[in-house]
Amino acid sequence: MTEPLPPDLNAEPILDTLRRHAVDFVVIGGIAGIAHGSSYPTYDLDVAYSRESSNLERLAAALRDLGARPRTQGDETDLPFQLDARSLENGANFTFLTRFGSFDVLADPGGIRSYEELRATAQDVVLEGIPVKVASLDHLIAMKRTAARSKDMIMLEEYIALADEQRRIDDPRGDSQGPR
């Protein structure tokens, strides 16, 4: 039996649902890379989220509104999963399928010391008409280095080039150096 393909990603309704529920999150992954000028496509939306208890309640409500269910392989589709704040608190990183595409929520993205640090350096941007916070290029670089998959290593080179170009724009005299 062939697995049905997930729906194409439509990030706007996912981001809008998170905004309407006042979820504290930062966009990471490929969508964040694209926001910084990356040319690599992405097929899911990844966000990091605050583990504060009231935020977990808001996130669970948003996920329910999105019709989220765990993204699984094969016969695991019948595994029980209660989509509530307690389940989110007991886990950290989740991969979901929604009616708008694949959506990953990560409390502990690799390469990041804390959500608070990630959020503090995130940039305010408008994606798909929705104001959101997007991870800095330096944090995206750290996440790609930690993941170290082949596709991440290719994207890492582009992110480093984008960060270097941004530093040249921000400091044309060349006085600042960022992480490498």
C-alpha positions, -999 to +999 in steps of 0.1 A: +000+000+000+013+034-009+015+062+017-005+093+006+016+123-001+014+151+025-003+182+012+019+209-002+029+235+024+007+265+028+025+284+056+001+314+058-028+296+076-004+279+100+014+312+109-020+330+112-033+303+135-002+306+158-006+344+158-043+343+166-036+320+195-008+343+207+018+314+206+053+325+215+074+311+187+103+318+163+104+305+127+135+284+120+145+259+093+141+264+056+114+291+058+137+312+080+165+306+055+143+318+026+134+349+047+171+357+048+175+351+010+182+314+007+175+299-027+168+264-013+132+252-013+115+238+018+086+215+022+076+221+058+074+248+084+096+246+114+092+267+146+109+268+180+086+275+208+086+287+244+080+259+270+062+283+294+031+265+306+006+291+293+023+290+259+020+252+258-017+256+263-019+281+234+002+260+212-019+229+218-051+248+210-035+261+178-024+226+168-059+213+174-073+242+152-049+231+125-061+195+127-025+185+135-017+148+139+017+132+145+036+127+112+045+090+112+057+063+089+038+031+079+016+014+105+023+039+132-006+061+121-029+045+147-006+054+177-026+072+204-015+108+209-033+134+231-028+168+217-026+189+249-002+210+269+008+180+290+019+160+260+039+190+247+054+194+282+064+157+283+081+159+249+101+186+232+103+181+194+073+171+174+066+165+137+030+170+126+009+168+095-018+195+092-043+202+065-019+229+054+012+207+052+040+194+074+046+214+105+074+208+130+075+223+165+108+222+184+115+231+219+151+221+216+165+228+182+201+215+180+228+241+181+208+266+202+215+271+239+180+284+248+148+295+233+153+329+251+186+334+233+171+324+200+142+348+204+164+377+216+183+377+184+154+369+160+143+394+135+108+408+130+097+401+095+064+396+076+060+362+061+029+354+040+014+386+053+019+376+089+043+394+113+066+368+129+100+364+145+126+346+123+158+331+136+190+350+129+214+337+103+240+330+130+215+307+148+205+291+115+242+284+108+246+268+143+215+246+137+228+234+103+262+227+118+247+206+145+223+187+122+252+179+099+231+160+073+243+163+037+215+187+027+223+208+058+260+211+048+251+224+014+226+249+029+252+258+056+276+271+029+248+294+015+239+306+050+275+315+057+277+335+024+244+352+032+257+361+067+290+374+053+271+396+028+248+409+055+278+418+077+294+437+047+262+456+043+259+464+080+295+473+084+311+484+051+344+492+068+348+455+078+351+462+116+328+433+128+334+396+126+306+371+132+308+334+140+322+311+114 
